[in-house]
């Protein structure tokens, strides 16, 4: 696999994550590679204040292993889209389970380690652990 393909696939995940949650301000997505881990940090505003420093934010850290990212990067376009949709549904489900009703007056934070099963493309059914 060419490095540019891997970087493009990482960018696809970032773009998919940016649109997961409604936010009065533009969500932020950062990607960090630390050793054998690739971590995406998604941050969005749940309640906006006049002073930006007072905004209530949610942050989700999504961690992949390097082999998982490489596996995703090797997929074709259709498989990649299915995995991104599955990942988005999984993240929304986890946030909804932990924060129901959504946090309005306080911040929220969730850490998610991606399971290998989420990247299985043989199953036509969605993956929800």
HUNOR-V876985 format. One record per backbone hydrogen bond with DSSP energy under -1.0 kcal/mol. NH is the residue of the N-H (numbers start at 1). CO is the residue of the C=O. If there is no record, write none. Layout:
# HUNOR-V876985
<<NH & CO> <NH & CO>>
This chain:
# HUNOR-V876985
<<6 & 2> <7 & 3> <8 & 4> <9 & 5> <10 & 6> <11 & 7> <12 & 8> <13 & 9> <14 & 10> <15 & 11> <16 & 12> <17 & 13> <18 & 14> <20 & 17> <28 & 43> <30 & 41> <32 & 39> <34 & 37> <37 & 34> <38 & 64> <39 & 32> <40 & 62> <41 & 30> <42 & 60> <43 & 28> <44 & 58> <46 & 56> <47 & 56> <54 & 51> <55 & 52> <56 & 47> <58 & 44> <59 & 108> <60 & 42> <61 & 110> <62 & 40> <63 & 112> <64 & 38> <66 & 36> <69 & 65> <70 & 66> <71 & 67> <72 & 68> <73 & 69> <74 & 70> <75 & 72> <80 & 76> <81 & 77> <82 & 78> <83 & 79> <84 & 80> <85 & 81> <86 & 82> <87 & 83> <88 & 84> <89 & 85> <90 & 86> <91 & 87> <92 & 88> <93 & 89> <94 & 90> <95 & 91> <96 & 92> <97 & 93> <98 & 94> <99 & 95> <108 & 57> <110 & 59> <112 & 61> <114 & 63> <118 & 115> <119 & 116> <120 & 117>>
